[in-house]
Amino acid sequence: MPRLPKPTDDSISPDFYELEREAIFKRAWLNVGRVEQLRKTGSYFTKNLNVANASIIVVRDRDGEVRAFHNVCRHRGNKLVWNDFPREDTEGFARQFVCKYHGWRYGLDGTLNYVQQESEFFNLDKGCHGLVPVHCEVWAGFIFVNLAKEPEQSLRDFLGPMITALEGYPFEQMTERFGYRTEVHANWKLFMDAFAEFYHAPVLHAKQSRERYAAAGQKLGFEAPYYRIEGPHRLVSTAGVRNWEIGEDAVKSSEVLTRGGLFGPWDKPELGDMPPGVNPGRCSPWGLDSFQVFPNFVILIWSQGWYLTYHYWPTSYNTHVFDGNVYFLPARNARERVAHEMTAVTFKEFALQDGNTLEATQLALETRAVGRFHLNDQEVLLRHAHKVVADWVDEYQIANGERG
Amino acid sequence: MTPLPAEFADLEAFADKWCLASEPERYTARLSSSMHDLQAFYDAMEPRAAAAIDYCDRYPLDGMPEAVVNLMHLIYSFVNVSFPVEVWLQPRVPDSGSAYFTCFLEPTP
């Protein structure tokens, strides 16, 4: 793996972005949501995957299976499911999908059930005109799709043992959710870079922590104790000296009152035994595991018994939509709910700081004034992230005869 | 007027402005306030927050009377303004000029 330089062209080139769309986003398994979003038969949501030039419907069918289809009517190609604004996603509950244009109807399994004035068509075989399916598999309640004609790997093989060892974590019980979204004016990989190292934490977030905690971080270098790379995926774990353990002058007065903050609720819920995939480095004390699932999905498990997901959805070579979701066990009382509020608000304050730095990086990279950048040991996951992207693009180009 | 439980009548001056049901409303109120106003709200809430949380804790989350829900919303606003008052010393996250982060989903209450 190259120690340096970090390739910069992969974040500022429209041509490279077009390659990523084909080589990565139309070939890799992409997480599009969780099964809790589809509570009963007929529950559905749509997902625009502009990066893969697709829009899909994800639905729970009559057998309880989660299925995905291209969101395109077979008659004249109208987008099948949308509300008010065709570019926006929607969700809801349906017994069948009815096209707004000419009324063709599809069952939850994609079957074309009804054609308006069918006799006016010539030899139309309804059996051959169901919705076009998209490969869809569920792991640990996470719904993934793959837009390839035939995926090169099953979802399980793609995820590999480091990720599948998280099975058994009570994701399905953590249904109290805060959802955040923003459009970032930077290449999608730059935000992944930001959350792949903790070198920035004591500097960028210095003000956010009480002086004593920030000073402790800068002195120690805030180094993460455990990194792991497996296939295209990555993990970094942090040691967990939580700010309230340092002393009262390391916490905000509102944190003391609400018993919540960056690390989560101070009072950890009882989750039972953890699966072996959680804190695999056996860090003690342990703060969090940040699993970066290739290409654009992060599962971040905190030792205080809650988790985050991040998605980075590219919209152009220098813009992407970032989705951040915060998940807790449902609060049982006002006290727990207030601790969750403090945790979620703190997450947003940190993310706002991270987000704006990215636009500044993108602007500076695009000047091409500097072409070589030095990465330190703590930034090992960045090196891997950019290398895997380059590898997938190379592989694709070779397979398609675009390169020898 | 936005009702609060009688025990928290001392916070009524802040209720109309800060008893807001959603994070986007609370965040918008924060950004459109002066530091003077944020500090005044914070100073009123900080000594009362522990009692307010205790009070709300007596009710089930799914069966809170309106005045208690309002008090919960007031506590959430206190959480939101704690950052400008305790950390940033300005309403906005520093250097977040063009950055935004829309909360599109949150639990109720």
Interface residues (C-beta under 8 A of the other chain):
Chain A: E176 R177 F178 G179 Y180 R181 T182 V184 H185 K207 Q208 K252 S253 S254 L257 T258 G324 P330 A331 R332 N333 A334 R335 R337 V338 H340 E341 M342 A344 V345 T346 K348 E349 A351 L352 Q353 G355 N356 T357 E359
Chain B: E23 E46 A49 A50 I53 C56 D57 Y59 P60 L61 M72 I75 Y76 F78 V79 N80 S82 F83 E86 V87 W88 V93 P94 D95 S96 G97 S98 A99 Y100 F101 T102 C103 F104 L105 E106 P107 P109
